[in-house]
Amino acid sequence: MTVDLSPVQEYYKDKTIFITGASGFMGKVLLEKLLYSCHSLKEVIIICRPKRGKAPETRLEEMFKLPIFQRIKDERPEMLKKVTIYQGDVTFDQLGLSGESLKHVTENTNIVFHMAATLKLEGNLRDAIDMNLLGTRRALNVAKDMKQLEAFIHLSTAFCNCDQEVMYEKVYEFPHKPEDLMRLAEWMDVKTLDAITPDLLKPHPNTYTYSKRLAELLVRDHYESMPVIIARPSIVSPAAYEPLPGWVDNLNGPTGLMIGCGKGVIRSVLVNQENKAEVIPVDYAINGLIVIPYEFNKQAKRPADVPVYNITNADHRKMTMGTVVEMSKRINKQIPFNAGLWYPDPCVTTNTLYHNFNVAMFHWLPAYLLDFLMLILGQKRFMLRVQEKISTGLGVLQFFTLNAWSFRSENYASLWNKLNEEDKAIFNMNMNTENTEEEYMIECAKGARKFILKEKEEDLPRARVHMKIQWVVDVVCKTVIVGLFFYYLLKWTGVLAVF
């Protein structure tokens, strides 16, 4: 039976796609979308390293058991057989490929999606260079030998040029050269490299954005001889529509904040509520990535400069952080999480002194008390360890939550405008959808409950009762603490003796 294909689907017909980082959040969604919507493709090749004693093949089998692959199992189960997995790693030369596996990749690949990276904002510079910079060079070296290469899409980040007031869709120069930093990381010991890292990073806040900026320069320098493209998503949030509304599989970014605040573990955050929230649903970003090679190869003449796409939400869909905070609090009362530590009412401020006071009183003090209680009861202590992770996470996030960002995304917006109606229905990036931001955030809350916390929908009534009890306890405790504070203050000043 002949199946009518849309223009984008027709482009992917009989194509072989090679993906690094397919086991990550965006990688999984990309793999699923390619298999489901570009069903006439020839093959998808992914590399994966063994993890926790599990071979790559075992990890792939477990990945296919995730809910996001259910629609493929139901409607197009034969597509799963089009996935080829090889043991590989971007920290190895030739990506860990050799012999027949390397030959198969170089002789058949048409499109590369290089997505593998370390996302640890607090990570050390050696690891960031090895994964994000050297890893990109290794991927490019393999791609150079691909006989049928049509597009090499390098996944960067919209925040890699944080010293610019307005971030356009172009590669920005930087004083440091990628080759110099790669050589530096090779011969310098970790201790010395860590000591000079703060000076190297300026004006970047962390090793992630710094290494990603250098990787962009490396990719750009290959444009003359290779069909390289740079894609820069902003903060990637849970899925809006597909493969499942609210789908998410990690605690990075907004999901971690949502769960931490919703569970009452995070009691204070540094956020400028006047700034716009720079997030984009993962399915919008992935659909854009899939359309990019199609648009690039249908052009009669290659652009003079390397194509760059800022994959960001449309300006008219961006909410202020204050709106997001208030909406999140309202939604959290409708869809609370089970058995939180405290009533979810975090303080949102730009005052560092006030924030640090709140962290000391409501993060560290309860953590010490709970761990002390666990020690007395002979139970395993964990709260201080959790609090250390939370403090580190909040510390690196505040650069993004306190600063205003301005992105220009005309190239990305044009991807949608150039699609015909059939492709628009298949590869949805519609920034003018009738669905409201609140409806999306409700799906995010449901997704966090279901996919991250594994909480059941039938537990919601009990969770709402639990939250009401927490509210009463919160009010009583605050009243008692404030009352005791004023009592002892009046007693100390002698005012109390007058009465």
Summary of the structure (lengths in Angstrom):
residues: 499
radius of gyration: 24.8
end to end distance: 93.7
largest distance: 95.2
contacts: 1590
relative contact order: 0.11
helix: 55%
strand: 11%
